[in-house]
Structure formats: structure tokens, C-alpha cells
Amino acid sequence: MRVVARRHVIYDALGVIRWKEHMVRILLAEDDRVMRDHLTRALERAGYEVDAVESGLDAVGLLEQADYDLLLTDIVMPGMDGIELAQQAGSIVPDLRVMFITGFSAVALRGGSRRPDAKILSKPFHLRDLVLEVDKMFAHGTLSGQF
């Protein structure tokens, strides 16, 4: 198993630049339990740390408590949908990356309501494709030396 990490520049007490690495953390919001379990296992096997929740409200709660690098969310969920979740997440963690997953590729994302840098992955997709898309988002952050 590989471990995927991000590098951050930090300064020590003398002002010297140091690199700090941490495992890439993904917050997955998916209301379908079977899909949530499959996505979680695939991403963890690929070396990502994943916290998975079944609702947008649960995701907001975690975003307020922990640091995440990616929000991976279904668009169509009961209660708070993925678009509203991404908007709230952007106000909590402005540099959070977002990827939408949806079974409705024709879902019209309200003009200007989705983050312009967000990716969309339409269901059905192969788990390998999901991992490849996430890998691309963090291409400069693997511990395997692929900076």
C-alpha cells in the first residue's frame, strides 16, 4: 500500500524553511451505505485517510472539527445536498478541494452555485477511475517520491 501525503512549507523557530508532510485526508459524504463503504475501502487501499458520513449535516460537523484536503460528496442527498455542502465547506475551509460524484450527469448545477475548481465524476464509474482522479488532484503530494 502506498501512502499519499501533502507537503506544506513551515518555518522553524529560526525562520528556516522546513517541509511538513501529512497524509491526505478525505471527507466523503454519501447517503448510500453500500456506495460509501466501497468508496471508503478503495480510497483507503490507495493510501488516503477517509472519514465517511451519510449526510451533508454530518460532514459540516466534521469540517468544523478536523482538517481535510478533499471533500468528496454525492450531489443528490436528502437534507443538505452536495452543492449546498460544498458552499458551506468553502466558507469553513476556503482551500478545500471538492469533487462531486453523481448518478445524474444531467443534473443542472445552478449557475455559479458550484465551486469553479470542483471536479465532477458521474456514476457509474470504476473505483480505479475515482482513485486516479483523486491522485491527479494531489499529484505533487505522494510520499513515494513523486513530487
C-alpha positions in Angstrom: 0.0 0.0 0.0 1.2 3.4 -0.8 0.8 6.4 1.5 -0.4 9.7 -0.1 0.7 12.8 1.6 0.8 16.6 1.1 3.8 18.8 1.7 3.4 22.1 3.5 6.0 24.8 4.0 6.6 25.7 7.6 9.2 27.8 9.3 11.1 26.7 12.4 12.0 29.0 15.3 15.0 30.4 13.4 12.9 31.1 10.3 14.4 28.3 8.3 12.0 26.7 5.8 11.1 23.1 6.6 8.7 20.7 4.8 6.0 19.1 6.8 4.1 16.1 5.3 0.8 14.8 6.3 -1.4 12.0 5.0 -4.1 13.3 2.6 -7.4 13.4 4.4 -10.7 13.0 2.5 -14.2 13.7 3.9 -16.7 11.5 2.0 -20.4 12.4 2.1 -22.5 9.7 0.5 -26.0 8.7 1.6 -25.9 5.2 0.1 -24.2 3.0 2.7 -23.0 0.4 0.2 -21.5 3.0 -2.1 -20.0 4.8 0.9 -18.3 1.6 2.1 -17.0 0.8 -1.4 -15.6 4.2 -1.9 -14.0 4.3 1.5 -12.3 1.0 1.1 -11.0 1.9 -2.4 -9.5 5.2 -1.2 -8.0 3.7 1.9 -6.4 0.9 -0.1 -4.9 3.7 -2.3 -3.3 5.3 0.7 -5.8 8.0 1.7 -7.2 8.7 5.1 -11.0 8.7 4.8 -13.8 9.8 7.1 -17.2 8.9 5.7 -20.6 10.3 6.7 -24.1 9.8 5.4 -25.3 13.4 5.2 -24.2 16.9 4.5 -25.0 18.0 8.0 -22.7 15.3 9.4 -20.0 16.5 7.0 -20.3 20.1 8.1 -19.8 19.0 11.7 -16.6 17.2 10.9 -15.3 20.1 8.8 -15.6 22.3 11.8 -13.6 19.8 14.0 -10.8 18.5 11.7 -8.6 19.4 8.7 -9.4 17.8 5.4 -7.8 18.2 2.0 -10.7 17.0 -0.1 -14.5 16.9 0.1 -15.8 14.1 -2.0 -19.6 14.4 -2.0 -22.6 13.0 -3.7 -24.7 15.8 -5.2 -28.2 14.3 -4.6 -28.6 13.6 -0.9 -31.6 14.1 1.4 -31.5 17.2 3.6 -28.4 19.1 2.6 -27.4 18.3 -0.9 -23.8 18.1 -2.1 -23.9 21.6 -3.7 -25.0 23.3 -0.5 -22.5 21.2 1.4 -19.6 22.4 -0.9 -20.7 26.0 -0.5 -20.7 25.7 3.3 -17.5 23.8 3.3 -15.9 26.6 1.2 -16.7 29.1 3.9 -15.3 26.8 6.6 -12.2 25.7 4.7 -11.5 28.1 1.8 -8.7 26.0 0.2 -10.6 22.7 0.5 -10.7 20.8 -2.8 -14.1 19.4 -3.9 -15.1 16.5 -6.1 -18.8 15.8 -6.8 -20.0 12.3 -7.5 -23.4 11.9 -9.0 -25.6 9.4 -10.8 -27.3 12.2 -12.5 -24.8 13.5 -15.1 -27.5 15.8 -16.5 -28.1 17.4 -13.1 -28.1 21.1 -13.8 -25.7 22.7 -11.3 -27.3 26.1 -10.6 -25.3 28.8 -12.3 -22.4 29.9 -10.1 -23.6 27.6 -7.3 -20.8 25.1 -7.6 -17.2 25.9 -6.9 -15.5 26.6 -10.2 -12.5 24.4 -9.3 -14.7 21.4 -8.3 -14.5 18.2 -10.3 -17.5 16.0 -11.2 -17.4 12.2 -11.6 -20.5 10.7 -13.0 -21.8 7.3 -11.8 -21.4 4.6 -12.8 -17.6 4.8 -12.6 -14.9 2.2 -11.8 -13.3 2.6 -8.4 -9.9 2.7 -10.2 -11.2 5.9 -12.1 -12.1 7.5 -8.8 -8.7 6.8 -7.3 -7.0 8.1 -10.5 -9.0 11.4 -10.3 -8.1 11.9 -6.7 -4.5 11.1 -7.4 -4.5 13.8 -10.1 -5.7 16.3 -7.5 -2.8 15.5 -5.3 -0.1 14.7 -7.9 2.5 16.7 -6.1 2.0 15.1 -2.7 2.9 11.4 -2.5 5.4 10.0 -0.1 6.6 7.7 -2.8 8.9 10.5 -4.1 6.6 11.5 -6.9 6.7 15.2 -6.1 
